Amino acid sequence: MSIVLQGTDGKKIVFDGEWLEKIPAIDLPNREHVSDFRDIQVKFKPAKRKKPATYEILIACRGFLSLTCDEGQKPKIDELTAALAPHRPGA
C-alpha cells in the first residue's frame, strides 16, 4: 500500500510503508527510511487574492521533505499522518 501526495508543482511524496521519498529529487537523493522519521507538520494556508487554499507539509527525518498540496489532497495528507504516527519517537 503506497500513499502518494501530489504537490502543486508536480512533485510527489511517496510512502510505501518503509520508505519516504520525494520525486523528483533535484540535487540529492531524497529518500528516508521510516525508522528515521521524527515529525510531520501540516499547515493550512487559506485562499488569498486568486491563489487557491493549500497545505504545506514538512516531514522531519534525518533530513527534511517538504511539499505544497492543494485542498483536494487533504484525505491523503490525513492518511499519511496516520500511517506515520506509530513511527513517531516516543509513540
Biotite code that builds the C-alpha atoms (Angstrom):
import biotite.structure as struc

atoms = struc.array([
    struc.Atom([0.000, 0.000, 0.000], chain_id="A", res_id=1, res_name="MET", atom_name="CA", element="C"),
    struc.Atom([1.591, 3.248, -1.102], chain_id="A", res_id=2, res_name="SER", atom_name="CA", element="C"),
    struc.Atom([0.421, 6.715, -0.171], chain_id="A", res_id=3, res_name="ILE", atom_name="CA", element="C"),
    struc.Atom([1.163, 9.334, -2.830], chain_id="A", res_id=4, res_name="VAL", atom_name="CA", element="C"),
    struc.Atom([0.825, 13.070, -2.179], chain_id="A", res_id=5, res_name="LEU", atom_name="CA", element="C"),
    struc.Atom([0.756, 15.142, -5.354], chain_id="A", res_id=6, res_name="GLN", atom_name="CA", element="C"),
    struc.Atom([2.260, 18.610, -4.993], chain_id="A", res_id=7, res_name="GLY", atom_name="CA", element="C"),
    struc.Atom([1.105, 21.746, -6.740], chain_id="A", res_id=8, res_name="THR", atom_name="CA", element="C"),
    struc.Atom([4.481, 21.901, -8.521], chain_id="A", res_id=9, res_name="ASP", atom_name="CA", element="C"),
    struc.Atom([4.228, 18.377, -9.982], chain_id="A", res_id=10, res_name="GLY", atom_name="CA", element="C"),
    struc.Atom([6.478, 16.809, -7.347], chain_id="A", res_id=11, res_name="LYS", atom_name="CA", element="C"),
    struc.Atom([5.306, 13.969, -5.131], chain_id="A", res_id=12, res_name="LYS", atom_name="CA", element="C"),
    struc.Atom([5.969, 12.441, -1.739], chain_id="A", res_id=13, res_name="ILE", atom_name="CA", element="C"),
    struc.Atom([5.549, 8.671, -1.746], chain_id="A", res_id=14, res_name="VAL", atom_name="CA", element="C"),
    struc.Atom([5.338, 6.476, 1.368], chain_id="A", res_id=15, res_name="PHE", atom_name="CA", element="C"),
    struc.Atom([5.404, 2.724, 0.763], chain_id="A", res_id=16, res_name="ASP", atom_name="CA", element="C"),
    struc.Atom([5.279, 1.673, 4.417], chain_id="A", res_id=17, res_name="GLY", atom_name="CA", element="C"),
    struc.Atom([9.065, 1.551, 4.763], chain_id="A", res_id=18, res_name="GLU", atom_name="CA", element="C"),
    struc.Atom([10.480, 4.489, 2.792], chain_id="A", res_id=19, res_name="TRP", atom_name="CA", element="C"),
    struc.Atom([9.506, 8.142, 2.345], chain_id="A", res_id=20, res_name="LEU", atom_name="CA", element="C"),
    struc.Atom([10.666, 9.578, -0.955], chain_id="A", res_id=21, res_name="GLU", atom_name="CA", element="C"),
    struc.Atom([10.270, 12.899, -2.744], chain_id="A", res_id=22, res_name="LYS", atom_name="CA", element="C"),
    struc.Atom([10.042, 12.548, -6.506], chain_id="A", res_id=23, res_name="ILE", atom_name="CA", element="C"),
    struc.Atom([11.742, 14.010, -8.421], chain_id="A", res_id=24, res_name="PRO", atom_name="CA", element="C"),
    struc.Atom([14.689, 14.717, -6.173], chain_id="A", res_id=25, res_name="ALA", atom_name="CA", element="C"),
    struc.Atom([16.584, 17.638, -7.681], chain_id="A", res_id=26, res_name="ILE", atom_name="CA", element="C"),
    struc.Atom([20.095, 17.618, -6.230], chain_id="A", res_id=27, res_name="ASP", atom_name="CA", element="C"),
    struc.Atom([20.460, 14.733, -3.812], chain_id="A", res_id=28, res_name="LEU", atom_name="CA", element="C"),
    struc.Atom([18.542, 11.514, -3.342], chain_id="A", res_id=29, res_name="PRO", atom_name="CA", element="C"),
    struc.Atom([15.605, 12.443, -1.155], chain_id="A", res_id=30, res_name="ASN", atom_name="CA", element="C"),
    struc.Atom([14.762, 9.056, 0.339], chain_id="A", res_id=31, res_name="ARG", atom_name="CA", element="C"),
    struc.Atom([14.321, 8.489, 4.059], chain_id="A", res_id=32, res_name="GLU", atom_name="CA", element="C"),
    struc.Atom([13.692, 5.257, 5.973], chain_id="A", res_id=33, res_name="HIS", atom_name="CA", element="C"),
    struc.Atom([10.662, 5.328, 8.257], chain_id="A", res_id=34, res_name="VAL", atom_name="CA", element="C"),
    struc.Atom([12.920, 4.453, 11.224], chain_id="A", res_id=35, res_name="SER", atom_name="CA", element="C"),
    struc.Atom([14.456, 7.938, 10.820], chain_id="A", res_id=36, res_name="ASP", atom_name="CA", element="C"),
    struc.Atom([11.039, 9.656, 10.964], chain_id="A", res_id=37, res_name="PHE", atom_name="CA", element="C"),
    struc.Atom([10.763, 12.321, 13.687], chain_id="A", res_id=38, res_name="ARG", atom_name="CA", element="C"),
    struc.Atom([7.736, 14.505, 12.975], chain_id="A", res_id=39, res_name="ASP", atom_name="CA", element="C"),
    struc.Atom([5.226, 15.735, 10.402], chain_id="A", res_id=40, res_name="ILE", atom_name="CA", element="C"),
    struc.Atom([3.801, 19.251, 10.336], chain_id="A", res_id=41, res_name="GLN", atom_name="CA", element="C"),
    struc.Atom([0.831, 20.266, 8.221], chain_id="A", res_id=42, res_name="VAL", atom_name="CA", element="C"),
    struc.Atom([-0.115, 23.921, 7.850], chain_id="A", res_id=43, res_name="LYS", atom_name="CA", element="C"),
    struc.Atom([-3.253, 25.143, 6.101], chain_id="A", res_id=44, res_name="PHE", atom_name="CA", element="C"),
    struc.Atom([-2.895, 28.293, 4.007], chain_id="A", res_id=45, res_name="LYS", atom_name="CA", element="C"),
    struc.Atom([-6.312, 29.811, 3.176], chain_id="A", res_id=46, res_name="PRO", atom_name="CA", element="C"),
    struc.Atom([-7.099, 31.136, -0.291], chain_id="A", res_id=47, res_name="ALA", atom_name="CA", element="C"),
    struc.Atom([-5.961, 34.705, -0.929], chain_id="A", res_id=48, res_name="LYS", atom_name="CA", element="C"),
    struc.Atom([-6.276, 37.012, -3.933], chain_id="A", res_id=49, res_name="ARG", atom_name="CA", element="C"),
    struc.Atom([-6.880, 34.420, -6.637], chain_id="A", res_id=50, res_name="LYS", atom_name="CA", element="C"),
    struc.Atom([-4.474, 31.925, -5.022], chain_id="A", res_id=51, res_name="LYS", atom_name="CA", element="C"),
    struc.Atom([-6.181, 28.672, -4.033], chain_id="A", res_id=52, res_name="PRO", atom_name="CA", element="C"),
    struc.Atom([-6.026, 27.290, -0.489], chain_id="A", res_id=53, res_name="ALA", atom_name="CA", element="C"),
    struc.Atom([-3.109, 24.923, 0.063], chain_id="A", res_id=54, res_name="THR", atom_name="CA", element="C"),
    struc.Atom([-1.490, 22.694, 2.664], chain_id="A", res_id=55, res_name="TYR", atom_name="CA", element="C"),
    struc.Atom([2.225, 22.900, 3.402], chain_id="A", res_id=56, res_name="GLU", atom_name="CA", element="C"),
    struc.Atom([3.692, 19.595, 4.579], chain_id="A", res_id=57, res_name="ILE", atom_name="CA", element="C"),
    struc.Atom([7.049, 19.299, 6.302], chain_id="A", res_id=58, res_name="LEU", atom_name="CA", element="C"),
    struc.Atom([8.342, 15.848, 7.246], chain_id="A", res_id=59, res_name="ILE", atom_name="CA", element="C"),
    struc.Atom([11.388, 15.654, 9.521], chain_id="A", res_id=60, res_name="ALA", atom_name="CA", element="C"),
    struc.Atom([13.612, 12.588, 9.255], chain_id="A", res_id=61, res_name="CYS", atom_name="CA", element="C"),
    struc.Atom([17.413, 12.694, 9.052], chain_id="A", res_id=62, res_name="ARG", atom_name="CA", element="C"),
    struc.Atom([16.725, 15.422, 6.530], chain_id="A", res_id=63, res_name="GLY", atom_name="CA", element="C"),
    struc.Atom([13.504, 17.181, 5.582], chain_id="A", res_id=64, res_name="PHE", atom_name="CA", element="C"),
    struc.Atom([10.898, 16.525, 2.924], chain_id="A", res_id=65, res_name="LEU", atom_name="CA", element="C"),
    struc.Atom([8.516, 19.366, 2.069], chain_id="A", res_id=66, res_name="SER", atom_name="CA", element="C"),
    struc.Atom([5.626, 19.711, -0.319], chain_id="A", res_id=67, res_name="LEU", atom_name="CA", element="C"),
    struc.Atom([2.763, 22.115, -1.022], chain_id="A", res_id=68, res_name="THR", atom_name="CA", element="C"),
    struc.Atom([-0.542, 20.427, -1.907], chain_id="A", res_id=69, res_name="CYS", atom_name="CA", element="C"),
    struc.Atom([-3.967, 21.679, -2.909], chain_id="A", res_id=70, res_name="ASP", atom_name="CA", element="C"),
    struc.Atom([-7.080, 21.143, -0.771], chain_id="A", res_id=71, res_name="GLU", atom_name="CA", element="C"),
    struc.Atom([-8.036, 18.015, -2.712], chain_id="A", res_id=72, res_name="GLY", atom_name="CA", element="C"),
    struc.Atom([-5.063, 16.180, -1.185], chain_id="A", res_id=73, res_name="GLN", atom_name="CA", element="C"),
    struc.Atom([-6.390, 16.554, 2.401], chain_id="A", res_id=74, res_name="LYS", atom_name="CA", element="C"),
    struc.Atom([-7.620, 12.913, 2.683], chain_id="A", res_id=75, res_name="PRO", atom_name="CA", element="C"),
    struc.Atom([-4.184, 11.657, 1.549], chain_id="A", res_id=76, res_name="LYS", atom_name="CA", element="C"),
    struc.Atom([-2.443, 14.035, 3.979], chain_id="A", res_id=77, res_name="ILE", atom_name="CA", element="C"),
    struc.Atom([-4.581, 12.633, 6.807], chain_id="A", res_id=78, res_name="ASP", atom_name="CA", element="C"),
    struc.Atom([-3.809, 9.078, 5.664], chain_id="A", res_id=79, res_name="GLU", atom_name="CA", element="C"),
    struc.Atom([-0.064, 9.769, 5.611], chain_id="A", res_id=80, res_name="LEU", atom_name="CA", element="C"),
    struc.Atom([-0.170, 11.451, 9.031], chain_id="A", res_id=81, res_name="THR", atom_name="CA", element="C"),
    struc.Atom([-1.990, 8.428, 10.499], chain_id="A", res_id=82, res_name="ALA", atom_name="CA", element="C"),
    struc.Atom([0.423, 5.964, 8.823], chain_id="A", res_id=83, res_name="ALA", atom_name="CA", element="C"),
    struc.Atom([3.459, 7.802, 10.245], chain_id="A", res_id=84, res_name="LEU", atom_name="CA", element="C"),
    struc.Atom([2.041, 8.290, 13.763], chain_id="A", res_id=85, res_name="ALA", atom_name="CA", element="C"),
    struc.Atom([3.220, 4.888, 15.119], chain_id="A", res_id=86, res_name="PRO", atom_name="CA", element="C"),
    struc.Atom([6.761, 5.674, 13.943], chain_id="A", res_id=87, res_name="HIS", atom_name="CA", element="C"),
    struc.Atom([6.995, 8.976, 15.852], chain_id="A", res_id=88, res_name="ARG", atom_name="CA", element="C"),
    struc.Atom([9.634, 8.821, 18.611], chain_id="A", res_id=89, res_name="PRO", atom_name="CA", element="C"),
    struc.Atom([8.000, 8.004, 21.915], chain_id="A", res_id=90, res_name="GLY", atom_name="CA", element="C"),
    struc.Atom([4.871, 6.560, 20.278], chain_id="A", res_id=91, res_name="ALA", atom_name="CA", element="C"),
])
